[in-house]
Amino acid sequence: MGRALLLAASILLAAPVHAAAEWRALRTDHFHVIGDISADRLREVALRFEQFREVVTQLLPAALRAGSAPVVVIVFPDARSYRPFMPIANGRTVLVDGFFVDGADVNYITMNVEAGEQAFPIVFHEFSHLLLNSAFAHAPLWFNEGLAEYFSTFEVANGGRQALLGKPIRRHVALLRERRLRLAQLFAIGAGSKEYTRDGLERELLYAQSWALLHYARHGAQRPFTALESLARRLADGEDMDQSVRATYAMDLEALDAEVQAYVRKQVYTHVELNSTDSVITQVNSQAATLDDAEVDGWLADLLAHLQRGPEAIPRLERALRVRADLPRALATLGVLRIRQGDRREGLGLLERAAAAGPDVESVQFEYGWALATEPVLDAARAQAARAALERALTLRPGYPAALQMLAAVYGRTGDFAKMRDLLTPLVKAAPDNQDAALQLAAALLGLDDIPAARTLVGPILARPRDDEIRERARALLGQLSQLQQQR
């Protein structure tokens, strides 16, 4: 991938799509892009995502730690071809121009290229959640949504000579002229609050006020943006609102609220311009390769499986495998679906074939390792095969979070607690918000009879668990620690 001083030309996504376009694929440093569009336009879409990722890296460096599940972008030429792969809610297709589906093995971004520029804010918003999760896994709702809205405004301009970020979102500005949320109200809204779970004006106001607060922190405050991030972390840890604001801003909550509301009333929203001095990625040199029908079926079926639409995916997979019996993606997806259906024997057989056929496909290696690692009985042969597959996935994608934790689970099940500890310690240090990994590390330390170190990890999690499952795991682990200590 090349770098230079100027941005590449703007993407002319509104141009008509030729009916004879073929499915193609290319890989960049961070994305696998697939589409029924021309090779040039496929590279343009790939470039836009690489540019977006680069800008987020510059403005929020902690968001892009090494290692993540692969990101696959599937580009459809028009709404008609995209519709069968749009999300479904309550039995009805949700009409969208772009969508994001996360997964432990693969993250999917889908979009309708015919929609032009309006497709990008949607997928950039959702992709921002994935990036933020690496830096701040349990961010408060307002911080998570506000930052995603802020990053969704990324665009290139002036013939590709500038990248712009932070331009005002018109619908938010218009709504905030009429209504606003006080910070005490905003900070109290969580993932289960009606303001977030129900469509309507209250939800729209939540997004607008969250965006305005993040915009204020980026462009209007006299303090660095890290101050707001620090406040978000304090609130995520359960600290009192007013005390958190005083510790961060040396003012009370009402004073900060007044400052933010004054910023919103001015309706003057500046933005960031990155240009010839910012060394932004300018081109994608990867060559696009044509995909055959079986490969296309494999990818689209895997997308459907990630959308929890397995019954629709299976006929595509079976058709693909009748044409190409050794297609890794199709074998792996069908194997995972068979396991979900309760047929572990057939599923494992398909995944074993997939791993053999795709030694350089990290997600396939992960899926095979996952299937083996979650077997009810993990004998020596299966443990060895699971380790080999997961280690291969990590060789192909260093830092692959799900593969790291799954390999650690294998070490735990086979009693290799020292290896489990050594694998998880860097991950927990790099991602302190990953409570699941922290509990795994505590279990490894318990296996090594290091009770004080294990308690140090479990205590803070039990005080502020992410969810009920984490709370119960932490309680169970604390009970084991207490029992072991009493036996001494």
C-alpha positions as CSV (number, residue, x, y, z in Angstrom):
1,M,0.0,0.0,0.0
2,G,1.5,3.4,-1.0
3,R,1.6,6.6,0.9
4,A,2.2,10.1,-0.4
5,L,1.4,13.7,0.6
6,L,-1.9,14.1,-1.2
7,L,-5.2,12.1,-0.8
8,A,-6.4,10.1,-3.7
9,A,-9.2,11.5,-5.8
10,S,-12.7,11.5,-4.4
11,I,-14.7,8.4,-5.0
12,L,-17.4,8.9,-7.7
13,L,-19.8,6.4,-6.2
14,A,-22.8,7.8,-8.0
15,A,-21.6,6.7,-11.4
16,P,-23.8,4.0,-13.1
17,V,-22.9,0.3,-12.5
18,H,-22.4,-1.7,-15.7
19,A,-24.8,-4.7,-15.9
20,A,-21.9,-7.0,-17.0
21,A,-19.8,-6.3,-13.9
22,E,-18.3,-9.4,-12.3
23,W,-17.6,-10.3,-8.7
24,R,-14.0,-9.4,-7.7
25,A,-11.9,-9.4,-4.6
26,L,-8.8,-7.7,-3.3
27,R,-6.9,-7.4,-0.1
28,T,-5.4,-4.3,1.5
29,D,-3.4,-4.1,4.7
30,H,-6.6,-4.2,6.9
31,F,-9.6,-5.1,4.7
32,H,-10.8,-7.9,2.3
33,V,-13.0,-6.1,-0.2
34,I,-15.4,-8.1,-2.4
35,G,-17.9,-6.7,-4.9
36,D,-19.9,-7.0,-8.1
37,I,-18.3,-3.8,-9.4
38,S,-15.3,-2.9,-11.5
39,A,-11.8,-3.4,-10.3
40,D,-11.2,0.4,-10.2
41,R,-14.2,1.1,-8.1
42,L,-13.4,-1.8,-5.8
43,R,-10.0,-0.2,-5.2
44,E,-11.7,3.2,-4.5
45,V,-13.9,1.7,-1.9
46,A,-11.0,-0.1,-0.3
47,L,-9.0,3.2,-0.3
48,R,-11.8,5.0,1.5
49,F,-11.9,2.5,4.3
50,E,-8.1,2.5,4.6
51,Q,-8.2,6.3,4.7
52,F,-10.9,6.3,7.4
53,R,-9.0,3.8,9.5
54,E,-5.8,5.9,9.2
55,V,-7.6,9.1,10.3
56,V,-9.1,7.4,13.3
57,T,-5.6,6.1,14.2
58,Q,-4.3,9.7,14.1
59,L,-7.1,11.2,16.2
60,L,-7.6,8.2,18.6
61,P,-4.4,6.2,18.6
62,A,-5.5,3.8,21.3
63,A,-8.5,2.6,19.2
64,L,-6.3,0.5,16.9
65,R,-4.2,-1.8,18.9
66,A,-2.7,-4.7,17.1
67,G,-5.0,-7.5,16.4
68,S,-8.6,-7.7,15.4
69,A,-10.9,-10.2,13.6
70,P,-10.7,-9.8,9.8
71,V,-12.9,-7.1,8.3
72,V,-14.6,-8.1,5.0
73,V,-16.4,-5.4,3.0
74,I,-19.0,-6.7,0.5
75,V,-20.1,-4.1,-2.1
76,F,-23.4,-4.6,-4.0
77,P,-24.0,-2.6,-7.2
78,D,-27.5,-1.5,-6.4
79,A,-30.4,-1.8,-3.9
80,R,-32.0,-4.6,-5.8
81,S,-29.0,-6.9,-5.5
82,Y,-28.3,-5.8,-1.9
83,R,-31.9,-6.3,-0.6
84,P,-31.6,-10.1,0.0
85,F,-28.6,-9.4,2.3
86,M,-30.1,-6.5,4.3
87,P,-30.8,-7.0,8.0
88,I,-34.1,-8.4,9.1
89,A,-36.0,-7.2,12.2
90,N,-39.3,-8.5,13.4
91,G,-39.7,-10.5,10.2
92,R,-39.3,-7.5,7.9
93,T,-36.3,-6.3,5.8
94,V,-34.7,-3.2,7.2
95,L,-34.0,-1.0,4.1
96,V,-30.4,0.4,4.5
97,D,-27.6,1.6,2.3
98,G,-24.9,0.1,4.5
99,F,-24.6,-2.2,7.5
100,F,-22.0,-3.6,9.9
101,V,-22.1,-7.1,11.4
102,D,-19.5,-8.0,14.0
103,G,-18.2,-11.5,14.9
104,A,-15.4,-13.2,16.7
105,D,-14.2,-14.8,13.5
106,V,-15.0,-12.1,10.9
107,N,-16.5,-8.6,10.8
108,Y,-18.7,-7.8,7.8
109,I,-19.4,-4.4,6.3
110,T,-22.0,-4.4,3.5
111,M,-23.0,-1.5,1.4
112,N,-24.9,-0.4,-1.7
113,V,-22.5,1.4,-4.0
114,E,-25.4,2.9,-6.0
115,A,-26.3,4.9,-2.9
116,G,-23.2,7.0,-3.3
117,E,-21.8,9.0,-0.4
118,Q,-24.8,8.5,1.8
119,A,-23.9,4.9,2.4
120,F,-20.6,5.7,4.1
121,P,-21.8,7.6,7.2
122,I,-23.8,4.5,8.2
123,V,-21.0,2.0,7.9
124,F,-18.4,4.4,9.3
125,H,-20.6,4.9,12.4
126,E,-20.9,1.1,13.0
127,F,-17.3,0.4,12.1
128,S,-16.3,3.1,14.7
129,H,-17.9,1.0,17.4
130,L,-15.6,-1.9,16.5
131,L,-12.5,0.4,16.6
132,L,-13.6,2.1,19.9
133,N,-14.2,-1.3,21.5
134,S,-10.5,-2.0,21.2
135,A,-9.6,1.1,23.2
136,F,-12.6,1.3,25.6
137,A,-14.7,-1.8,25.5
138,H,-17.3,-0.7,28.1
139,A,-17.6,3.0,27.2
140,P,-20.7,4.8,28.4
141,L,-23.5,4.8,25.8
142,W,-23.2,8.6,25.2
143,F,-19.5,8.4,24.6
144,N,-19.8,5.3,22.3
145,E,-22.6,6.8,20.2
146,G,-21.3,10.3,20.2
147,L,-17.8,9.3,19.0
148,A,-19.3,7.0,16.3
149,E,-21.5,9.9,15.0
150,Y,-18.5,12.2,15.0
151,F,-16.4,9.8,13.0
152,S,-19.3,9.0,10.6
153,T,-18.7,12.5,9.1
154,F,-15.4,11.5,7.5
155,E,-15.2,12.5,3.8
156,V,-12.6,13.5,1.2
157,A,-12.9,16.8,-0.6
158,N,-11.2,19.2,-3.0
159,G,-10.4,16.6,-5.6
160,G,-8.9,14.3,-3.0
161,R,-6.5,17.0,-1.6
162,Q,-8.2,17.0,1.8
163,A,-9.8,14.7,4.3
164,L,-12.5,16.3,6.4
165,L,-13.8,15.2,9.8
166,G,-16.3,16.8,12.2
167,K,-18.6,18.7,9.8
168,P,-22.0,19.4,11.4
169,I,-24.7,16.8,11.1
170,R,-27.7,18.8,9.9
171,R,-30.4,16.7,11.5
172,H,-28.6,16.9,14.9
173,V,-28.1,20.7,14.6
174,A,-31.8,21.2,13.7
175,L,-33.1,19.1,16.6
176,L,-30.8,20.8,19.1
177,R,-32.3,24.1,18.2
178,E,-35.5,22.9,19.7
179,R,-34.6,20.5,22.4
180,R,-31.6,19.5,24.5
181,L,-30.7,17.0,27.2
182,R,-28.9,18.1,30.3
183,L,-25.7,16.2,31.0
184,A,-27.1,14.6,34.1
185,Q,-29.9,13.1,31.9
186,L,-27.5,12.1,29.1
187,F,-25.0,10.4,31.5
188,A,-27.8,8.4,33.1
189,I,-29.0,6.8,29.8
190,G,-27.7,3.2,29.4
191,A,-28.1,0.4,26.9
192,G,-31.4,-0.7,28.6
193,S,-32.9,2.8,28.8
194,K,-36.1,3.5,26.9
195,E,-34.4,6.5,25.3
196,Y,-32.1,4.1,23.5
197,T,-34.2,1.0,23.0
198,R,-37.3,2.7,21.5
199,D,-37.3,4.5,18.2
200,G,-38.5,8.1,18.3
201,L,-37.7,11.6,19.2
202,E,-36.0,10.7,22.5
203,R,-33.6,8.3,20.8
204,E,-32.8,11.0,18.1
205,L,-32.1,13.5,20.8
206,L,-29.8,11.0,22.6
207,Y,-27.7,10.7,19.4
208,A,-27.8,14.5,18.8
209,Q,-26.7,15.5,22.3
210,S,-24.0,12.8,22.4
211,W,-22.6,14.0,19.1
212,A,-22.7,17.6,20.3
213,L,-20.8,16.8,23.5
214,L,-18.1,14.9,21.6
215,H,-17.9,17.8,19.1
216,Y,-17.5,20.2,21.9
217,A,-14.7,18.1,23.4
218,R,-12.9,18.0,20.0
219,H,-13.4,21.5,18.9
220,G,-14.9,23.8,21.5
221,A,-13.3,23.0,24.9
222,Q,-10.2,24.6,26.2
223,R,-9.0,21.2,27.5
224,P,-7.7,18.3,25.4
225,F,-10.1,15.6,24.2
226,T,-8.5,13.2,26.6
227,A,-10.3,15.0,29.5
228,L,-13.7,13.8,28.2
229,E,-12.3,10.3,27.7
230,S,-11.1,10.4,31.3
231,L,-14.6,11.5,32.4
232,A,-16.1,8.7,30.5
233,R,-13.9,6.1,32.1
234,R,-14.7,7.5,35.6
235,L,-18.4,7.2,34.9
236,A,-18.0,3.7,33.4
237,D,-16.3,2.7,36.6
238,G,-19.4,3.8,38.6
239,E,-18.1,7.0,40.1
240,D,-20.5,9.8,41.1
241,M,-21.3,12.2,38.2
242,D,-20.5,15.4,40.0
243,Q,-17.3,14.1,41.7
244,S,-16.1,12.8,38.3
245,V,-16.7,16.1,36.6
246,R,-14.9,18.0,39.4
247,A,-11.9,15.7,39.3
248,T,-11.7,16.0,35.5
249,Y,-12.6,19.6,34.8
250,A,-12.2,21.4,38.1
251,M,-15.9,22.5,37.9
252,D,-19.2,21.0,38.9
253,L,-21.6,19.2,36.7
254,E,-23.9,22.2,36.3
255,A,-21.0,24.4,35.2
256,L,-19.9,21.9,32.6
257,D,-23.4,21.5,31.4
258,A,-23.8,25.3,31.0
259,E,-20.5,25.4,29.0
260,V,-21.6,22.6,26.6
261,Q,-25.1,24.1,26.2
262,A,-23.5,27.5,25.3
263,Y,-21.4,25.8,22.7
264,V,-24.5,24.2,21.2
265,R,-26.5,27.4,21.2
266,K,-23.7,29.2,19.1
267,Q,-24.3,26.6,16.3
268,V,-20.7,27.2,15.1
269,Y,-19.1,23.8,14.3
270,T,-15.6,23.7,13.0
271,H,-14.0,20.6,11.6
272,V,-10.6,18.9,11.1
273,E,-8.9,19.2,7.7
274,L,-6.1,16.8,6.9
275,N,-4.2,17.7,3.8
276,S,-0.7,17.5,2.2
277,T,1.1,17.7,5.5
278,D,-0.7,14.8,7.1
279,S,0.7,11.8,5.2
280,V,-2.7,10.2,4.6
281,I,-2.9,6.9,2.6
282,T,-3.3,7.8,-1.0
283,Q,-3.6,4.6,-3.0
284,V,-4.3,0.9,-2.9
285,N,-1.9,-1.1,-5.1
286,S,-3.6,-4.4,-4.6
287,Q,-4.8,-6.1,-7.8
288,A,-8.4,-7.4,-7.9
289,A,-9.0,-11.0,-8.7
290,T,-12.1,-12.4,-10.3
291,L,-14.2,-14.7,-8.1
292,D,-16.0,-17.7,-9.5
293,D,-19.7,-18.5,-8.7
294,A,-18.8,-21.0,-5.9
295,E,-16.5,-18.4,-4.1
296,V,-19.3,-15.8,-4.3
297,D,-21.8,-18.2,-2.9
298,G,-19.4,-19.1,-0.1
299,W,-18.9,-15.4,0.9
300,L,-22.6,-14.5,0.6
301,A,-23.6,-17.6,2.6
302,D,-21.1,-16.7,5.4
303,L,-22.6,-13.2,5.5
304,L,-26.1,-14.7,5.9
305,A,-24.8,-17.0,8.6
306,H,-23.5,-13.9,10.5
307,L,-26.9,-12.3,10.1
308,Q,-28.3,-15.4,11.9
309,R,-30.0,-16.6,8.7
310,G,-28.5,-20.1,8.5
311,P,-31.4,-21.8,6.7
312,E,-30.9,-19.4,3.8
313,A,-27.1,-19.9,3.8
314,I,-27.1,-23.7,3.6
315,P,-28.5,-24.1,0.1
316,R,-25.8,-21.7,-1.2
317,L,-23.1,-23.6,0.6
318,E,-24.2,-26.9,-0.7
319,R,-24.4,-25.5,-4.2
320,A,-20.9,-24.1,-3.9
321,L,-19.4,-27.3,-2.6
322,R,-21.0,-29.3,-5.4
323,V,-18.9,-27.2,-7.8
324,R,-15.8,-26.9,-5.6
325,A,-15.6,-29.5,-2.9
326,D,-12.4,-28.0,-1.3
327,L,-13.6,-24.4,-0.9
328,P,-12.4,-23.4,2.6
329,R,-14.9,-20.6,3.3
330,A,-17.9,-22.7,2.3
331,L,-16.7,-25.8,4.2
332,A,-16.0,-23.8,7.3
333,T,-19.4,-21.9,7.3
334,L,-21.3,-25.1,6.7
335,G,-19.4,-26.8,9.5
336,V,-20.2,-24.0,11.9
337,L,-23.9,-24.2,10.9
338,R,-24.0,-28.0,11.4
339,I,-22.6,-27.6,14.9
340,R,-25.3,-24.9,15.6
341,Q,-27.9,-27.4,14.4
342,G,-26.5,-30.0,16.9
343,D,-24.6,-32.2,14.5
344,R,-21.1,-31.8,15.9
345,R,-19.7,-34.9,14.1
346,E,-20.5,-33.6,10.6
347,G,-19.6,-30.1,11.6
348,L,-16.1,-31.0,12.9
349,G,-15.5,-33.1,9.8
350,L,-16.3,-30.2,7.5
351,L,-14.2,-27.8,9.6
352,E,-11.3,-30.3,9.5
353,R,-11.5,-30.3,5.7
354,A,-11.7,-26.5,5.6
355,A,-8.6,-26.1,7.7
356,A,-6.7,-28.5,5.5
357,A,-7.9,-26.7,2.3
358,G,-7.3,-23.2,3.7
359,P,-4.0,-23.2,5.7
360,D,-3.6,-19.4,5.0
361,V,-7.2,-18.4,5.9
362,E,-7.0,-17.1,9.5
363,S,-10.8,-17.1,10.1
364,V,-11.1,-20.8,8.9
365,Q,-8.2,-21.8,11.2
366,F,-9.9,-20.0,14.1
367,E,-13.3,-21.6,13.5
368,Y,-11.7,-25.1,13.4
369,G,-9.8,-24.4,16.6
370,W,-13.0,-23.0,18.2
371,A,-15.0,-26.1,17.3
372,L,-12.3,-28.5,18.8
373,A,-11.8,-26.3,21.9
374,T,-15.5,-26.3,22.7
375,E,-15.9,-30.1,22.4
376,P,-17.5,-31.6,25.6
377,V,-14.5,-34.0,25.9
378,L,-11.2,-32.6,24.9
379,D,-8.8,-35.5,24.5
380,A,-5.1,-35.2,23.8
381,A,-5.5,-35.5,20.0
382,R,-8.2,-32.8,19.8
383,A,-6.3,-30.5,22.2
384,Q,-3.2,-30.8,20.0
385,A,-5.3,-30.1,16.8
386,A,-7.0,-27.1,18.5
387,R,-3.7,-25.6,19.6
388,A,-2.2,-26.1,16.1
389,A,-5.2,-24.4,14.4
390,L,-5.4,-21.5,16.8
391,E,-1.6,-21.0,16.7
392,R,-1.8,-20.9,12.9
393,A,-4.6,-18.3,13.1
394,L,-2.4,-16.2,15.4
395,T,0.6,-16.6,13.0
396,L,-1.5,-15.3,10.1
397,R,-3.1,-12.5,12.2
398,P,-0.9,-11.6,15.2
399,G,-3.0,-10.4,18.2
400,Y,-6.2,-12.0,16.9
401,P,-8.2,-11.4,20.2
402,A,-10.7,-14.3,19.9
403,A,-8.0,-16.7,18.8
404,L,-5.8,-15.6,21.8
405,Q,-8.6,-16.2,24.3
406,M,-9.7,-19.5,22.7
407,L,-6.1,-20.8,22.8
408,A,-5.9,-19.7,26.4
409,A,-9.1,-21.7,27.1
410,V,-7.4,-24.8,25.5
411,Y,-4.4,-24.4,27.8
412,G,-6.7,-24.1,30.7
413,R,-8.6,-27.3,29.9
414,T,-5.3,-29.2,29.5
415,G,-3.8,-27.8,32.7
416,D,-1.1,-25.7,31.0
417,F,-1.7,-22.7,33.3
418,A,1.7,-21.2,32.9
419,K,1.2,-21.0,29.1
420,M,-2.3,-19.7,29.7
421,R,-1.0,-16.9,32.0
422,D,1.8,-16.0,29.6
423,L,-0.6,-15.7,26.7
424,L,-3.2,-13.6,28.5
425,T,-1.0,-11.2,30.5
426,P,-0.1,-9.0,27.5
427,L,-3.7,-9.0,26.3
428,V,-5.2,-7.9,29.7
429,K,-2.5,-5.3,30.0
430,A,-3.2,-3.9,26.5
431,A,-7.0,-4.1,26.9
432,P,-7.9,-3.6,30.6
433,D,-11.6,-3.3,29.8
434,N,-11.7,-6.9,28.6
435,Q,-13.2,-8.5,31.7
436,D,-13.6,-11.9,30.0
437,A,-9.9,-12.1,29.4
438,A,-9.1,-10.8,32.9
439,L,-11.3,-13.6,34.4
440,Q,-9.5,-16.1,32.2
441,L,-6.1,-14.8,33.5
442,A,-7.4,-15.0,37.1
443,A,-8.3,-18.6,36.5
444,A,-4.8,-19.3,35.2
445,L,-3.3,-17.7,38.3
446,L,-5.6,-19.7,40.5
447,G,-4.3,-22.8,38.7
448,L,-0.8,-21.7,39.5
449,D,-1.8,-21.1,43.2
450,D,-1.1,-17.4,42.9
451,I,-4.1,-16.3,45.0
452,P,-3.2,-12.7,45.7
453,A,-2.7,-11.9,42.0
454,A,-5.9,-13.6,41.1
455,R,-7.8,-11.6,43.7
456,T,-6.4,-8.4,42.4
457,L,-8.0,-9.2,39.0
458,V,-11.4,-10.5,40.3
459,G,-12.1,-7.8,42.9
460,P,-12.5,-4.8,40.5
461,I,-14.6,-6.9,38.1
462,L,-16.9,-8.0,40.8
463,A,-17.3,-4.4,41.9
464,R,-18.3,-3.3,38.4
465,P,-19.2,-6.3,36.2
466,R,-20.0,-5.7,32.6
467,D,-23.1,-8.0,32.7
468,D,-24.8,-10.7,34.8
469,E,-22.7,-13.5,33.2
470,I,-19.5,-11.8,34.1
471,R,-20.8,-11.2,37.6
472,E,-21.6,-14.9,38.1
473,R,-18.2,-16.0,36.8
474,A,-16.4,-13.5,39.0
475,R,-18.4,-14.7,42.1
476,A,-17.7,-18.4,41.3
477,L,-14.0,-17.6,40.9
478,L,-13.9,-15.7,44.1
479,G,-15.5,-18.6,45.8
480,Q,-12.8,-20.9,44.5
481,L,-10.1,-18.5,45.7
482,S,-11.6,-18.3,49.2
483,Q,-12.0,-22.1,49.4
484,L,-8.4,-22.6,48.4
485,Q,-7.2,-20.0,50.9
486,Q,-9.1,-21.7,53.7
487,Q,-7.5,-25.1,52.9
488,R,-4.0,-23.7,53.5
